Amino acid sequence: MFSFFRAVAVFAVAGWLAQTAQATELQLSVSDAQGAPLADAVVTLAGPAGPARPVVTTRMDQKGKMFLPHVLAVRTGTAVTFPNSDDIRHQVYSFSQSKRFELRLYEGTPTAPVVFDRPGVVVLGCNIHDWMLGYIYVTADPRFGVTDAQGHLNLTQLPEGSYSLTLWHPRSPDLRPQAGGSLALGQAPERKVLTLAVDGADGPSPSPPASPFGDAFQKALRENQK
């Protein structure tokens, strides 16, 4: 009996090692139409079955009267906490169809996280500081990430096979995701350069411009009505 269970364990480990050995890496660079690198671009991959990023609890901070990170990408079902690292109070809210909620005026960290259970773009604002603007991109795709300040993103442990890519950015027209094409991944790491059409400037700002939340919310509303 012991030999039987040992054989099963060896088989399971061998299967896991084989799956790991077949995993590969995708190195992405995302830029706009003029070739400038795009930070805060979300890339999602739909493809073969395999290890996927688990659904976990993550955080959207508030610091220096800004949402940090400016863009947070999460998988459907993820719980997000909203700590307030400022020494003043904030009141976080969203009117987005994907997730409507309000965290009334508070300091520190609210006790209960907010669960984002529907795919879509969630625009975040603060009732006290109108210029605060943040985004949570909720995706059902199992593999995804957000580009860094240089427009780079590395996705690892990807099973070999064919993938279709979706791109999104806060400056995407009407906040709509865009098709990013397809690619086939083998055993060797792959590099790919992607171009994303975007509108004018958008970004976190510590000083109050004219109602950026209202503009972003109207874009999201138009997208949800299509």
N, C-alpha and C positions, 0 to 999 in steps of 0.2 A: 504493500500500500504506500509506504514511504517513497519507494522508487517511482511509483505512478505520479505522486504529487510533485516530486522533484523534476520529473520529465515535463509535467505541465508547466512548472515554473520556468524551466529552461526554455521551453517553446515560447512562452510569453515574452521573456527577455529578448530572445532572438528576434521575435517579431517587432518588438519596440526598437531594437538596434537597427533592423533593416529599414524601418520607417524613418528613423533619424538619419541613417546614411543616405537616404534618397531625398532628404530635405535640402533645399537650396536657398540662396539669398538673392534679393532683388534690390538694387541700388538705384534710386530715382532722383532726378533733378527736375524741378518744376519751375518754369519761368513764364512771364507774360509775353504778349505778341512782340514786344520790343526787345526781348531777350533778358529783361531784368529778373533776377531770382524772386520767387514768390514765397515768402514766409507765410505760415498759417494756412497752407493749402491742405485740404483733406484728400487722401487717396484711399479708395476702397477696392478690394479685389474679390471677385466672385469666381470660383473655380472648383477644383477637385476637393473631395472630402479629405480630411486630415486634421492634424492638430490646429485648433483655433484659439484665439485669445479668449481666456475665460471671462465670464461676467463677474466683475468685482466692484467694490465700492471705491470711488475715486473722489477728487475734490476740485472745486472751483473757488479759488481764494479771492479776497478783495483786499488790495494793498495799494496805498498811494492813490486812493479813489479810482482804481482801475480793477477790472476783472483779470485775474491771472490764473491760467493762461487766457489770452484773448479768444482763442479757439480751442475747444476741448472736443475730441471725438470719442464717442463711447458706443459700445454694442448695446442693442436693444435689451432692456431689463437691468441696466446698470443703475446702481444707487449712487447719487452724487451728494456730497456734503458741501455746504457753503460757509466755510469759516470766514470771519471778519477779522483780518489782521490789523485794521486801522484802529486808532484810538477815538474814533467817532462811530456813530451808528449808521447802518445802511438798511434799506428796505428793498430786498431783491424780488423781482417779479418777472413773469412772462405771460404774454397774451397769445403766444404762438399756438396754433391748432395742435401741433404734436405734443405740447405739454403746457397747460395753463396752471400757474401756481403763484403764490405770494408768500414771502417770508417777512412778516411784519417787523417793524423797526427793532433792531437787535444789535447786540455786541457779542463777541466770542463766536461760538459755533452752535447753531440750532441742534437740538437733541436728535431729531429724526432727519435722515437724509431724504432726498427727493428721488423717486424711481422714475427713470425715463423709459417708458414701455412702448413707445410708438416711434417708428423711424421718421425722420424729418429734421428740419432746421429749427432750433429753439433760440429765439433772440432774447437776451437778458438785459434788463435795465434796473435802475435804482430810482425809487420814487423821490429820494432826497437829492440825488446828484444826477441831473438829467443827461449829462454828457457821458456817464458810464455806460459802456456797451460791451457785451460779450456774447459769444455764440457757443451752443452745444449742438454738435452734429451727431445725430443718433442714426446708426446704421444697423441693418440686419446682416450685412456681409460679415463673415467671420474674421477677415484680415483687413487691417486698415492702419492708418497713421496720419500724423500731421507733420508738415515740413518744418525744418528749423529756420533760423534767420538767413541762411544761405540758400534756402529752397531745396534742401536735401532731405531725403527720407530713406532709411534702410529697413527692409522687411525681411526677417529671417525665418528659418524653419518652415519654408513653403514647400509643400509636396510638388513633385514634378507634374507637369500637365499644362493645360491651356487655361488662361485666365482672361476675363474681361475687366477693364478698369473704369472706375467712375471718379471724376474730379469735382471738387467744390472749393470755393473760396468766398470769404465775406464780400468780395467785390464782384462775384459772379452776377451776371445780369439777372435781376429779380431773384437773386439767391438760388438760382436753379442749378442742380448738379449737371455736369456735362460728361458725355461719353469720352473716355480716354483711350479707346481702342482696345486691342487684344494682343496677347503675347503668349508664347509657349516657353515654359521653363524646363530646362534640363538639369543635369547635375552641377554644372558650372555656374558660379554667380553671374547674374545678368545685370547689365547697366541699361537704363532707358532714360531718355530726355523727353519731357512732356511740356507742351505749351497749352496754356489756359487763357481763354479770353476773359478779361476783367474790365470793370468800369473804373471810375476815378478813385481817388484816395479813400482809404478806410483804415482805421487802426485805433488802438487804445489811446486815449488822450487824457492827461491830468487837468486840462483846462476846458471850460465849457464852450464848445461850438454850438451851432444851432441844432437842437434836437436830433442827434444821430439815431437815437432809439426809434423815434417816430418814423424816420426814413426807412430804417432796416425792417421795422415791423410791417410797414406798408408793402415792402418788397416780398416779405414772407407771406403776407396775406394774399397777394396776387398769385403767388406760386401755389398756395394751398387751394385756391379756387379753380385751378386748371384741371 
